[in-house]
Structures are given as structure tokens and as C-alpha cells.
């Protein structure tokens, strides 16, 4: 097994674990009266991230990672954990709004309003670059930017109602 395969396996397991956490948190929020906003774009997010990961498996499984870029990716994972820990049960992959719940303003939210999206933007760029996949990184960064433009607008509108 190559180092690339180990990295990709760990990222795949992480994403699957996050989907499980997100589903659990979504159910918990909905039980407390939360509502989902703008669900129509969610399949695009799933398709984009799934295609990104599958593409990495196809193109990078046998490539040697650039270690400084891998270190940056690992730092991004720490930032991801910080976001998830800060949001706790309120973190999900969907836009779920809990009425009368105050916006989270601690942790990374002190510095930027959408820290998770900052992490995702960087991950989609950095991991392919770690394996020398420049074109792949550019294409998926553009696709991600298009999806996030819709997502962030929808999330801001949903949060403005609070």
C-alpha cells in the first residue's frame, strides 16, 4: 500500500464519519424544531465531493505526496476539527436552522463567518496539489466555488431570519 493510498483511505474514512455525524446531528436538530433551508442544492455538494474523492483515488493512488503540502493539509484537518468541535451538535452538512438559537460566535467564528467553507476551499485545492494534480485542483476549485456561491447565499438568508 502506498502512502497516497493511506492518505486517501484516511480522508475517505473521515468523510464517511462526518456524514454519519452530520446525519445524527441533523436528526437531533430536527427533533428540537429546527428546519432545513435550501435543500435543493445539497445533492450538488454530495456529487461534487464524491467526484473529488473518487477522482483522487483514480489519479493519485500511486503518486508520491509533496510533504510540505501534506503538512498544510494536516493543518487544515486541525482547523476542520476546531469548527466541528465549536459547533458541536449544531454541525451538519445541510443548512439546518434552529429557531431562537443564537449564532455561534466563538472559536473560529470569531475570525470568519463561514470557517468550514474556508477549510473546504483550501482542502479541495491542497490535497490534489499534494499529489501534483494541478489541473484537477483548479477544476474542482472552480466547481466548488460555484456550489459555495449558492450555498453561502442560501445559508446567509436562512440565518438572517433568526
Wavefront OBJ file of the C-alpha trace (Angstrom):
o trace
v 0.000 0.000 0.000
v 1.400 3.399 -0.980
v 1.480 6.486 1.235
v -1.007 8.063 -1.173
v -3.419 5.169 -0.643
v -3.113 5.511 3.140
v -3.808 9.250 2.908
v -6.787 8.725 0.610
v -8.151 5.942 2.815
v -7.926 8.189 5.874
v -9.637 11.079 4.062
v -12.355 8.708 2.835
v -12.942 7.357 6.350
v -13.001 10.890 7.719
v -15.630 11.971 5.192
v -17.776 8.904 5.894
v -17.545 9.541 9.645
v -18.523 13.161 9.077
v -21.572 12.097 7.079
v -22.613 9.861 9.973
v -22.103 12.712 12.482
v -23.985 15.113 10.216
v -26.957 12.739 9.900
v -27.049 12.227 13.660
v -26.836 15.976 14.314
v -29.468 16.736 11.668
v -31.914 14.335 13.324
v -31.152 15.855 16.755
v -31.742 19.394 15.452
v -34.967 18.479 13.638
v -36.310 16.835 16.805
v -35.846 20.225 18.513
v -37.828 22.143 15.922
v -35.065 23.088 13.514
v -35.823 23.432 9.824
v -33.774 22.730 6.752
v -33.218 25.615 4.350
v -32.492 25.327 0.628
v -32.194 21.528 0.432
v -32.266 21.545 -3.383
v -28.530 22.282 -3.719
v -27.427 19.558 -1.288
v -27.168 16.796 -3.945
v -24.712 19.008 -5.856
v -22.481 19.161 -2.795
v -22.592 15.387 -2.370
v -21.846 14.810 -6.062
v -19.003 17.340 -6.092
v -17.291 15.946 -3.001
v -17.862 12.359 -4.083
v -16.417 13.035 -7.551
v -13.454 14.857 -5.985
v -12.647 11.898 -3.763
v -13.198 9.287 -6.498
v -11.053 11.328 -8.869
v -8.267 11.462 -6.311
v -8.422 7.688 -5.898
v -8.202 7.219 -9.669
v -5.442 9.752 -10.307
v -3.368 9.868 -7.115
v -3.311 6.389 -5.583
v 0.239 5.715 -6.787
v 1.738 9.220 -6.578
v 4.249 10.412 -4.034
v 2.857 13.252 -1.921
v 4.683 16.556 -1.629
v 5.328 16.564 2.118
v 5.110 20.337 2.761
v 1.686 20.386 1.079
v 0.656 17.313 3.029
v 1.606 19.213 6.202
v -0.678 22.070 5.105
v -3.488 19.572 4.522
v -2.957 18.168 8.023
v -3.191 21.686 9.466
v -6.463 22.083 7.608
v -7.724 18.940 9.345
v -6.981 20.564 12.687
v -8.990 23.594 11.554
v -11.823 21.273 10.479
v -11.883 19.632 13.907
v -11.916 23.087 15.539
v -15.000 24.056 13.509
v -16.809 20.797 14.287
v -15.947 20.998 17.986
v -17.094 24.622 18.171
v -20.470 23.867 16.576
v -20.956 20.579 18.431
v -24.442 19.139 17.827
v -25.241 22.099 15.564
v -22.716 20.995 12.901
v -24.222 19.320 9.874
v -23.613 19.132 6.141
v -27.028 20.633 5.462
v -28.348 24.099 6.246
v -30.332 23.455 9.415
v -31.626 26.449 11.354
v -32.693 26.125 14.968
v -35.127 28.955 15.758
v -34.195 31.185 18.685
v -30.713 29.670 18.936
v -28.013 32.342 18.961
v -25.417 32.313 16.214
v -22.141 30.715 17.227
v -19.559 33.470 17.624
v -16.726 31.720 19.421
v -13.890 29.517 18.166
v -13.043 30.148 14.517
v -16.318 32.061 14.085
v -14.638 34.974 15.916
v -12.486 35.453 12.828
v -14.680 34.499 9.862
v -18.392 33.841 9.429
v -18.005 30.595 7.456
v -14.806 28.905 8.666
v -15.839 25.451 7.477
v -16.157 26.694 3.918
v -12.702 28.265 4.166
v -11.333 24.870 5.194
v -13.194 23.066 2.397
v -11.978 25.545 -0.237
v -8.399 25.023 0.895
v -8.752 21.209 1.102
v -10.181 20.892 -2.396
v -7.176 22.819 -3.672
v -4.369 21.496 -1.444
v -4.932 17.728 -1.459
v -4.781 17.380 -5.256
v -1.752 19.694 -5.330
v -0.148 17.402 -2.750
v -0.160 14.760 -5.482
v 0.851 17.107 -8.319
v -2.649 17.258 -9.811
v -2.723 20.941 -10.735
v -5.480 20.768 -13.364
v -7.644 18.615 -11.102
v -7.182 21.116 -8.257
v -8.178 24.028 -10.492
v -11.244 22.328 -11.994
v -12.618 21.200 -8.627
v -11.847 24.559 -7.026
v -13.910 26.292 -9.711
v -16.773 23.803 -9.359
v -16.647 24.156 -5.575
v -16.723 27.963 -5.852
v -19.877 27.745 -7.977
v -21.607 25.442 -5.488
v -20.468 27.501 -2.493
v -21.801 30.695 -4.080
v -25.269 29.132 -3.983
v -24.714 27.524 -0.577
v -23.404 30.590 1.252
v -26.141 32.834 -0.154
v -28.787 30.322 0.986
v -27.200 29.927 4.401
v -26.902 33.681 4.946
v -30.568 34.120 4.012
v -31.599 31.338 6.409
v -29.517 32.775 9.255
v -30.796 36.318 8.659
v -34.264 35.149 9.667
v -33.063 34.359 13.193
l 1 2 3 4 5 6 7 8 9 10 11 12 13 14 15 16 17 18 19 20 21 22 23 24 25 26 27 28 29 30 31 32 33 34 35 36 37 38 39 40 41 42 43 44 45 46 47 48 49 50 51 52 53 54 55 56 57 58 59 60 61 62 63 64 65 66 67 68 69 70 71 72 73 74 75 76 77 78 79 80 81 82 83 84 85 86 87 88 89 90 91 92 93 94 95 96 97 98 99 100 101 102 103 104 105 106 107 108 109 110 111 112 113 114 115 116 117 118 119 120 121 122 123 124 125 126 127 128 129 130 131 132 133 134 135 136 137 138 139 140 141 142 143 144 145 146 147 148 149 150 151 152 153 154 155 156 157 158 159 160 161 162
